Amino acid sequence: MSVGAKSYRNSSKNRCFAHCSSVSEDLKPFTTTRWNTFVSSVNIWKDLVGYQADIARAFLREVGPDALVDTAVGLIPIPVPESGGYHPTCYRYFTDSSKQERGKLNKDKQKTDAASCQTLELEPSTSSAGGQAPGPSSASAIRHLRSNSSVAGASKQPSYSAHILPKICIICRQNKTHKDSEGKKKKEPLMLCQQPDGGKVATAAKDKKDDHILLQIQDRDCVAIEVRYHRSCFRSYTVYQSRKSVEPIKEQKYGKAFLTFCSYVVDKKIIQEKQI
C-alpha cells in the first residue's frame, strides 16, 4: 500500500488538515505547492511545543512515523490528498514562519533552562567564613535549585507514554476555574473518558466535523490514551444530543393537539353545527 493510500483512507471530505476549532470558513482544496508547504511545516512543528505542534504530531500519527523522509534535496513528497483541504486562516497560522521561529526559540529556552539548572546543582556548596554551615539564604538557594532540577529532570524524561494525550481538556484545551461556595476561585477538575469509543464526545465530534478532536481519537482507544475533559465542556458540547430525543416527542404532542382541534372545532362546531 502506498503512503498516500495509507494516509488518507480515513479522511473526511470536509476535513481541514490544520484546523483551529474557532475557525469557520469555506474549505479550499490543496494545490501541490500549498500541500508541500504544509508538509514542510509539519516537519518543523513536530519537534516543537504548542497547538500547531499538536496538529503536526497528530498528522504524523495518521500517516505513520516514516512518512517524512528528509534527503539532501529536501523532503520526499507526500501525495496531495484526494479529499479534505484547508481553511485559509488555519493554513496561514500553521505555515507562519514567524510563529515557527518563536516555537524554536521557546524550545531552545527550555533546553537552556534545564541545562542551567543541572549545572547549578552540580556546583559544590560553599561554607561561610569560619567553616560555619550555610545561612538561611544559602539553604533557600539549595532548595530552589533542587526544585528546578527536579522539574528539568521531569521534562527531560517524561513519566507518561508518548501515546497518552496531554492532561488538558480535549474540548476547550484550557484550564478553567469556578467559584466555590466561599467565592474562591478553584481549578475545574478534568474527567477521564470511560468509553473506549469516546462515547458522546466522539459522536459530537463526528456530527460537528471537529477535526481537532477527531485527529486525536479516531480509531483509537479513548480510555487507553486517557482522553480528558471538563464536566461543563462535556455538557455544553453534547447537550444537543439530548435535544434530539425531545424534538420528536414535541412534534407528536403538537400533532395530536392539532387533530383534536380539527375534530372538535372544524368538524363538529363549524361543519356539523354550523357555528360560525
N, C-alpha and C positions, 0 to 999 in steps of 0.2 A: 504494500500500500504506500502510495506517495505521501510526502509530508503534507501536501495540500489536502488530500483526501482525509488523512487522519485528523488534520487540524480543524476542519470545518464541518464534520459530519453532524455535529450537534448545534450548529449555528442557527440563530433565529433570523428570519428575513428582515426583521425590524431592529436589528442589533447595532448599537454604536460601540465600536471596539475601544473607545477611550472615554466612556460615558461618565459624566458628572451628574449625580442624581438630581441636582437642582436645575438642570438644563432641559428645556423642552423646545426642540427645533425640528425642522424637516430633516430627514436623513438623506445624506448625499452619498452616492457610490464612490468608491475609491478609484482614482486613476493610478496608473503604475507608479508615477512619481510620488504622489501623496502616500501610497501604501509603503513604498521603500523608505520614505521619511519617517513614517510611523514605526516601522520595524527597527530602524536605526535608533529611534528614541527609546524603544523598548530595551535595546542593548545598553543604553546609557542608564536608564532608570532602574534596571533590575538590581543593581548593587547599591542603590541609594536608599533614602528613607522618605516617607511621606505618602500622600494619597496617590500621586502618579506612580510611585514605586510599587504600591499595592496593585495597581492596574497592570503594570508590566509583569509582575510575578504571576498574577492570575492568568495572563495571556500565555506565559511560558508553561504554566502547569497544564494548560489546554493543548498546546501544540507539541509539548514534550521538551525535555531539557536539552536535547541535541539539535533542536530546530535552528538555532542561531550558530552558524559556523563562520568564524572570522578568518579570512585569508589575507594574504599580502595585498590583495587588490580590493579588499572590503568584504562585507557580508555576502554569503551566498543567498541569492534572492529566495524569498518565500512567495509562492504563488498568490496573486490577488484573490481574495475570497469571492465566490460567485454570489453570495448573499451578504446582507449587512452593509455597513458603511460607517459614516461618522457624522456627528453634529459639528458644525463649524467651530462653535465655542469650545467644545470638548477637545477637538483636534488642535486648536490654537494653544490651549493650555498645556496639552501633553507634549507638543513639539517645541514649546518656547525655550530657546537656548538660554535665556537669562534665568529661567526657573531651574533648568538643569545645572547651570553653574552654581546657583545658590545651594542646590541639593548636594553637589560635590563639596562645596565649602563646609556645609554642615556635617557631612560625613567625615571630612578631614579633621574638623574641630573635635568631633567625638573621639577620633583615634588619638589626637594630640593630648586631649584632656586625660584619657585613660592612661597613656604612656607617662604623662607628667605625674599622675597620682602614684603610679607604681614606682617611679624613680624616687619620689619624696619619701615613700615608705621604706625604701632600702637604705636611705641615708642614716648613719649612726646617730643616735640621740646624744646631745652634749650635756654634760653636767654643769651646774652653776659653779661660781668661784668657791674654792674651799672644798670641793668634792661633794657638795650637798646635792640632794636629789632635785630634779627639775621642779620649778614652781608651778603654780596653778595654770599659768598661761601656756607653759610647755606641755603640761598634761592635756590641756584642752586642744592644743595643736595636734598632739598624737592621736587623740580620739577622732579629730576631724579627718586626719589623713587615713586612719583605718576605715572610717566610714566611706570616704571617697574611693579607697582602693577596693572595698567590697562591692561598691556599685560598679566600678570599672570591670572587676572580675565577672560580675553577673552579666554585663553587657557583652563581654568578650566570649563567655561560654554560657549561652542561654540554657536554662534547665528544661525548657519545653521543646517539643518536637517542631521541626520546620513545617510539618503538615497541619499543625494546630493553628487555628485563626488567632489573631491578636485579641487580648482581653478588652474588647471595646464593643459597644452596641453596633450590630451589623446593619441596623436600620438608620440611625441618626449619626453614627460614627463620632459621637461627642460624649463628654462627661456631663450628666445632668444633675441638678440639685433640686431639692424641695425643702420646704419649711416644715419642721416638726410642730408638735403641739405647743412648744415653748417659743416658737417663732425663729428658731435657729436653723440655719441652712445645713442640710445634710446631703451627702452624695447619694443619688439614687442607685441602689444595688442592681447588678445585672442578673438576669435569669439565664440558665442553661437550657438549650433546646432539648426536649425529651423524646422527640420523634426522629428516627434515623432519616426519614424522607423530608424533614423540615416542616411537616405539618402545615398549619395555616400560613406561616410566613412564606414557605416555598410556593404555596398556591397563590398568595397575593402577589409575590414577585413575578410569577408567570402571567397572571392576569394584567399586571401593570407594566409588563415588559421591562422590569427593573434589572438592567444588565449588571449593575454593580453587585447586586446580591446573587444573581444567577451565576455569574462567573465564579463566585466563591463556593457555592453549594451544589451546583448542578452535577448530578451523577456521583455525589459524594455522601458519605455517612455523616449527617449533621451532628450526631451525638459524638462520634469519634473525633471530629475536627473541632468540637466544643464551640458551636455557634451560640452567641450570647446576644441578649437584647434587654432593653428596659421594659418593665411591665407596661408603662404608659405608652411607649413607642409601639409595642406589640398590639395594644388595644386600638390605637389610632390607625395603625397600618392594616389591621384585619377587620375593623368594625363593619365594613361594607358587606362582609360575608354573612353576618347575622341579619343584615337588612334584606339580603336576597331571599331568605326563607320567609320573611314577614310580608313581602310585597304580594305574593300570590294569595295569601290569606286576606289581605285588604281588598284585592280585586274581587275575590269570591264573595266577601261580605257586601261590597257595594253592588255587585251584580244581583244578589238576592234582594236587596233593598229596592233596586230598580224594577225587578219583576213584580214585587209586591205592590209598588206604586202603580204600575201599569194595570195590574189585575183589579185593584180596588178603585182607583180614581178614574182611569181611562175607560176600562171595560164596564164597570158597574155603574159609576156615578154619571159619566158623560154619555156612553153609548146606550146602556140599558135604561137608566132612569132619566136620561136627557137633562141632567142638571148642569146647565151652562151658565 
